[in-house]
Amino acid sequence: MATRTALLSHGRRGAVGGPVTVVLHGGGPGCHAASDFAAVMDARPGRSWLWADLPGYGLSPAASGPRLGAAARALVDLLDGLGIERADVLAQSYGGSVTLLAASGAPDRFRRLVLVGSTPTPAPGGVPDLLDPELGARLRAAYAGDGRPSAGRMRELIGQAEWHDRSRVPDALVDARFRSDQSAAGAPGTPEDLGDRLAHVTAPVDLVWGRHDPFAGPAYAAALADALPRADLTVLHATAHHPQSERPDAVAAIVDAHLRSSS
């Protein structure tokens, strides 16, 4: 069951007690952590999961101010409201950028991070390796630009950008994403460039990348890993932008390895 503390709708899964792993979704229409990461969380019921809908997604209302800044403040407010002093984070795309901004400003609140397909800056370390900077806007326009989003269009969006094998996209995922969509509230603003904040992220980071991610390829991911003080990179074959739903067992194993590491 979802509840609200401060701005963010959230819920708990898995074990009661123990270190908390916050789960944050990406920025596509209808994304929300409870659905996008359901298979990963179910694969590791012994972990204490805290999933949250970022502002303007799921059941969370939109926030005013710069998009990433407002979401990062809401994330820290959520931890404060729940009395969580320090947490791990598993986040995808937009959620990963929110995490990096929050971790750069409040490093003591975040222990270890696993970030999937996150592009917090157009040119990490000065390397401009985004494959298609306008892809997100085109996908949103095709899905809801005429004000008539549909489940069929949601399936096309997921198959075009998020899953490498579109024939395997489950109906349940399409339905959950379409029911959660807030496109009627308007498209989100353009995220800020976090290039100058990356050096302030002291938490160890494992970047997880789909080999066929259409937004940014492994070359971008490698440049991002180099730009972060303590980052490793894991590239998954036959995977696109949403490996957490396309290959949840692989992502769950990566989460285990990184969050249990002492290095």
C-alpha positions in Angstrom: 0.0 0.0 0.0 1.3 3.5 -0.9 1.5 6.2 1.7 2.7 9.8 1.6 5.4 11.6 3.7 6.2 15.1 2.7 5.8 15.2 -1.1 6.5 11.6 -2.3 4.2 8.7 -2.4 6.1 5.6 -1.2 5.8 2.1 0.1 7.8 -0.7 1.7 8.6 -4.2 0.4 10.8 -7.1 1.5 12.3 -7.5 5.0 11.3 -5.4 8.0 14.4 -3.8 9.6 18.0 -3.8 8.4 19.7 -1.4 5.9 17.2 0.3 3.7 17.5 0.4 -0.1 15.6 3.2 -1.8 14.2 2.5 -5.2 13.6 5.3 -7.7 12.1 5.0 -11.2 13.0 6.7 -14.5 11.4 9.6 -16.2 9.3 8.0 -19.0 5.5 8.4 -19.1 3.9 6.2 -16.4 7.1 5.2 -14.7 6.8 4.3 -11.0 9.1 2.3 -8.9 6.6 -0.2 -7.5 6.0 -1.5 -11.0 9.3 -0.9 -12.8 11.3 -2.6 -10.1 8.8 -5.2 -8.9 10.7 -8.2 -10.3 14.0 -7.0 -8.7 12.4 -6.4 -5.3 10.6 -9.8 -5.5 13.9 -11.5 -6.3 15.5 -10.3 -3.1 12.7 -10.4 -0.4 15.4 -10.4 2.3 16.3 -6.8 1.5 14.4 -3.9 3.1 13.1 -1.9 0.1 11.7 1.6 0.1 10.2 2.6 -3.2 9.1 6.1 -4.0 7.3 8.0 -6.7 9.2 11.1 -7.7 7.2 14.4 -8.1 4.8 14.2 -11.0 4.9 10.4 -11.2 2.7 7.7 -9.7 0.7 9.2 -6.9 3.1 12.0 -6.1 2.0 15.5 -7.1 4.2 17.7 -9.2 6.7 20.1 -7.5 7.6 23.6 -8.3 11.1 24.8 -9.0 13.9 23.2 -11.0 13.0 19.6 -11.8 16.0 17.7 -10.4 16.5 20.1 -7.5 12.8 19.8 -6.3 13.0 16.0 -6.6 16.3 15.7 -4.7 14.9 17.9 -1.9 11.8 15.7 -1.8 14.0 12.5 -1.5 16.0 13.9 1.4 12.7 15.1 3.0 11.3 11.5 2.7 14.3 10.0 4.5 14.0 12.7 7.2 10.3 12.0 7.6 10.9 8.2 7.9 13.8 8.7 10.3 16.3 7.0 7.9 19.7 8.5 8.5 21.6 6.6 5.8 20.4 4.5 2.8 21.5 2.7 -0.3 19.8 3.6 -3.6 18.8 1.6 -6.6 17.6 4.0 -9.3 17.0 4.2 -13.0 17.6 7.0 -15.5 16.0 10.2 -14.2 15.9 8.7 -10.7 19.6 8.2 -10.9 20.2 11.9 -11.7 18.0 12.8 -8.7 20.1 10.5 -6.6 23.4 12.0 -7.8 22.2 15.5 -7.0 21.0 14.6 -3.6 24.2 12.6 -2.8 26.4 15.5 -4.0 24.7 17.8 -1.5 24.2 15.4 1.4 26.9 12.7 1.1 26.4 11.4 4.7 22.8 10.3 3.8 23.8 7.8 1.1 26.0 4.7 1.5 26.2 3.0 -1.9 24.4 3.6 -5.2 23.4 1.4 -8.1 22.3 3.6 -11.0 20.8 2.2 -14.2 21.0 4.1 -17.5 21.3 7.6 -15.9 22.5 10.5 -18.0 23.0 13.4 -15.5 25.0 15.6 -17.9 25.2 15.8 -21.7 29.0 15.5 -21.7 30.6 13.7 -18.6 34.2 14.8 -18.4 33.7 16.9 -21.5 32.9 13.8 -23.6 29.6 14.4 -25.6 28.4 10.9 -26.0 24.6 11.1 -25.8 23.4 9.1 -28.8 20.2 11.1 -29.3 19.5 14.1 -27.0 16.0 14.6 -28.5 14.8 11.0 -28.3 12.9 11.5 -25.0 11.0 14.5 -26.4 10.1 12.6 -29.6 8.9 9.5 -27.7 6.7 11.7 -25.5 5.3 13.5 -28.5 4.4 10.2 -30.3 2.8 8.9 -27.1 0.8 11.9 -25.9 1.6 14.9 -28.1 -2.0 15.0 -29.4 -3.5 14.5 -26.0 -4.6 11.0 -26.8 -2.2 8.6 -25.0 -3.2 4.9 -25.1 -2.1 1.5 -23.9 -1.1 0.7 -27.5 1.1 3.8 -27.7 2.6 2.9 -24.3 3.6 -0.5 -25.6 5.2 1.1 -28.6 7.2 3.5 -26.4 8.4 0.6 -24.2 9.3 -1.5 -27.2 11.1 1.2 -29.0 13.3 2.5 -26.2 13.1 0.5 -23.0 13.3 -3.2 -23.9 15.7 -4.7 -26.4 13.3 -7.5 -27.2 9.9 -5.9 -27.7 8.2 -9.2 -28.2 8.7 -10.0 -24.5 7.1 -6.9 -23.0 4.5 -8.2 -20.6 0.9 -6.9 -20.9 0.9 -6.3 -17.1 3.8 -3.9 -17.4 2.1 -1.9 -20.2 -1.2 -1.8 -18.2 0.6 -0.7 -15.0 2.5 2.1 -16.8 -0.5 3.4 -18.7 -2.7 3.4 -15.5 0.1 5.3 -13.7 0.7 7.9 -16.4 0.3 11.6 -15.5 0.8 12.9 -19.1 -2.4 14.9 -18.8 -0.6 17.1 -16.2 1.9 18.2 -18.8 5.4 17.1 -19.9 8.2 17.4 -17.3 10.8 20.2 -17.7 14.3 19.6 -18.9 16.6 18.3 -16.1 19.5 20.4 -15.1 23.1 19.6 -16.2 24.8 18.0 -13.2 28.3 17.9 -14.7 29.7 20.2 -12.0 28.2 18.1 -9.2 29.6 14.7 -10.1 33.0 15.3 -8.3 31.1 15.8 -5.0 29.5 12.4 -5.0 31.6 10.4 -2.5 29.4 7.3 -2.3 30.6 4.2 -4.3 28.5 3.9 -7.5 27.9 1.0 -9.8 26.6 2.2 -13.2 24.5 -0.5 -14.9 24.0 -0.1 -18.6 22.1 -1.8 -21.4 24.4 -2.5 -24.3 21.6 -1.3 -26.6 20.4 1.7 -24.6 19.2 4.2 -27.3 19.7 7.2 -25.2 23.4 6.8 -24.5 25.7 3.9 -25.2 28.6 2.3 -23.2 31.0 5.0 -24.3 28.9 7.6 -22.4 28.7 5.3 -19.5 32.4 4.8 -19.4 33.0 8.6 -19.5 30.4 9.0 -16.6 32.2 6.4 -14.6 35.5 8.3 -15.1 33.8 11.6 -14.0 32.6 10.1 -10.7 35.1 9.8 -7.9 34.3 6.1 -7.0 32.4 4.4 -9.8 32.4 1.0 -11.6 30.5 0.1 -14.8 28.6 -3.0 -15.6 27.2 -3.4 -19.2 24.5 -5.9 -19.9 24.2 -7.5 -23.3 20.9 -7.8 -25.2 19.4 -5.1 -23.0 18.1 -1.6 -23.6 17.1 1.3 -21.3 15.1 -0.7 -18.7 17.2 -3.7 -17.6 15.5 -3.7 -14.2 12.3 -5.0 -15.9 13.8 -6.7 -18.9 16.6 -8.6 -17.0 15.6 -8.3 -13.3 17.7 -11.4 -12.1 20.9 -9.8 -13.5 20.1 -6.5 -11.9 19.3 -8.1 -8.6 22.6 -9.9 -8.7 24.5 -6.7 -9.4 22.7 -5.0 -6.5 23.7 -7.8 -4.2 27.4 -7.6 -5.3 27.7 -3.9 -5.0 25.7 -3.3 -1.8 27.6 -6.1 0.0 31.0 -4.8 -1.2 33.4 -3.3 1.3 35.6 -1.6 -1.3 
